[in-house]
């Protein structure tokens, strides 16, 4: 298994630049080693997801566990529960489903077969996001959590996005883009700039991921 096999010059450059920036911020803002490891493993994870590579799940296990710990310490309980109780087990579930739907042709752009949502699928997805966001905000208000409405909306979007990612839908990236924008606001308010930088990098990567997966989905022409 060659982790960097098939990477473009742009992708390698992007990863190197982000790593350097994260190291500079680590020393400049005196962040913890946990913050640094979380940011770096998360970046590797999301880049590999954008490329449709199976290896993303191994880095995802580390990143989600550490992110849950960081969020809990910052009293952002929605994010903590999302990472610890949902993202972490979903790494194993996602790997199982991706292995079942591997691309057999080596020249394909991703390791797995990518598909698109239908119009009906979009309507169902948006309805679930809005309904669950309001319901979860009410729950978080009883926990004395910080930034309840932003936190709840971000959590619900991420849950749906993770499910779509596991099921190989390219539309996951629209939700990741939205959640990253909200996440930037949350971490700025929390004053954790290492997490702000990590989320900004994830936002950039989500835009690239949408482009990469959308091209792959068009080549299969599978709409569900």
Order of alpha helices (4+ residues) and beta strands (2+ residues): alpha-alpha-alpha-alpha-alpha-alpha-alpha-alpha-alpha
